[in-house]
Every structure is written in C-alpha cells, then in structure tokens.
Amino acid sequence: MILDEQDCADRINAYTIRDWQPLFAVIPKIEGTSIFGEWAGGEKDKDGVIQLPYCVSAPVVSQFSEIVYAIPIIISFDWGSWDEGRKIASDEDFDFDTIDLVTKCKLITAIVRNDRFCEGALVSAFESGLILKILQSIEGEVRAKNPT
C-alpha cells in the first residue's frame, strides 16, 4: 500500500509502537549484517549470451522493502524532484533527529523507489549506513512520543 501525500502525516503520526515494531525488529538484523547485496551476471551464459549485471539483495534488504510497504510508510509524491531529500541523503553528518517522521518516511520512499530505476541504490543505502540512521531516528522519535 502507498500513502497519499495529502493525508499521510495524520496516518503516520497515528501509528503506535506496535505498528512500527516490524521495522524496528529489522534494526538489529541490519547491525549484524556486513554484506547487503552482491552483483551477479555480466558473464556469458552457456549459449554465449551476455547477461547484464544485476544486484542480488541480502534477505534483510528484501525484508525491509516488504515491511515499508506493509506498514505502510511509502508515500506517493514527486520524490525524483525532491532536492531537499537529495541534500539530506548525501550529507553523511546529517542529524535525522532534526526532521519529522513524515520527512524520514519520504526519504525511505525516495530510496526504495529510486532502486527501481537505479539498480543497487537500496543496497548502497544500506551499505552506507543511511537506512540504519533513518530507522534509528524513527525508533527514537516514536519511543519518545510513546513511552511504555
């Protein structure tokens, strides 16, 4: 499922810790993973046909993709023209605690959607630590709003 940009804030901000839990459960798996994907292909097959290279994601990356659509936190918006998100994602020292949940979800959306057009973009975001930083920030914000 994909959220509409016009009313996504109300929905995302209404999610409980229980709603977010599947995503939070991925954090230790990410922390325990060192290889998030591998490139395959690029060689000739038995018939002499060259297969184009493609990225094979690690299970934790595939699981993450399924979860962000299932919760859902994927937002329908013009992510390709979102310069603010591009700046945030490319700043290694960016403090994700300075942005709200919706913006964090938009970042995840842009990364996940970009992977459909740029093979390996999602794996790269895992390898750089970007996804982990976003998830840790989401978890911190959600738990601060909903202390148990």
N, C-alpha and C positions, 0 to 999 in steps of 0.2 A: 504494500500500500504506500502511496505517496501523499504527503500532506500539501494542502493548498497554502501558498504563501500568505494569503489574506487572513486566515484564521489559525495558522499554525502555532502562534505564540500562546494562545489560550490552551490549546491542546497539550503542547509540550510542557508548559508550566503546571498543568494539572496532573501530570504523570506522578505516580507515587514511587517510592524506593523499590517497591515490588515490580513495578512496570520496567524500571531501569535495570533491575537485577541481572537479566541475561547479558546485558552489555558489560556490567561491572564484573561479571564472572569471567569475562574474556581477559581482563587486565592481567591477572597472574599468568595466564597462558602466554600472553604477549611477552611478559617479562622473562618467561622461561624458554622463549624461542630465540634462536640465533639466525636461522635461515627461514625467511618468509616466502621465498619463491626461487624458482630456477628457470633458466631459459632452456627450451628444448627446440628441436627442429634445426633447420639451416643446413641439413645434410641431404644427400641424395638417398631416396628410398631404393628398394630392390629393383624398381622399374626405371631408375635413373632420373626420377622426377625430384627436383629440389623442393623440400618442404620449407615454407617460410618459418622463421623463428617465432616462437610464442612463449608466453610466460605461464608457468605452472605454479599456482599459488599454494602455499602451505595450508594445511587444514584450518589453522587459526584465522587466516585471512578470509577463507571461504565462509567460515562460521560467522565472523564479524559482518560480512556482507549480508548474510541471511538475516541476522539479528536486526540490523539497522532498518531493513525493510519491514520486518515483522513487528517491531515495537509500535508504530513506525516513527522514525525521525528523519527520513528523507523528505526534503521539501522541494516542491515544484517552483523553481524560479530561474531567472536567466544567469545561471552560475558562470557561463562562459564569458560574460561581460562584467563580472563582479571583481573589479580591480582591488577593492578593499580586502577581499578574501585572498587574492593572489599575494598581496603585500604581507598579510598575516602569515600565510603558509610558508613564505620564503624567508621569513625572519626567524633564524634559529633561536634567538633570545626572547621571542615574544612571550609575554605573560598572559596565558589563556584565562587566568582568573580575572582579567580586566574586561572580558566580554561576556555577554549574557548567553543563556542556554540556546536560544534560537540561532545566534551567530555561530556558536560551536556546531550546532546541527547543520547549518548551512555549509560550514567548512567540510564536514563529513560528507555532505551531499555532493559538493563540488569535487572532492577527491574520488568518491565512488563513481560518480557519473563520468568524470574525466577518464577513468580507467577503461570505459567502453570505447573511447576514441583514441586513447594513448596506452597501448599495451604495456602493462607493468607499472602504471602510475600508482596503483593502490599498494602494490608490493613495495615500491620505492618509499611511499609514505610510512609504511611500517618500518622499513629498514632505517629510515632517518630518525625515527622516534616520534614523528609528528602525530600519528594516530594515538600512541600511548599518552603523550602530553595532553591531547584533547580529551581523551577518556578520563584521565586522572583529574582534570579540571572539572569535567561534568560531574564525576563522582563526588568531589569535594563540595561543589555547589549544591548538589541535590541533598547530600547528607547534612549540610549546614542548615538548609531550609526545613529538613525533616528529621530532627534529632530523635533518636529512639530511647 
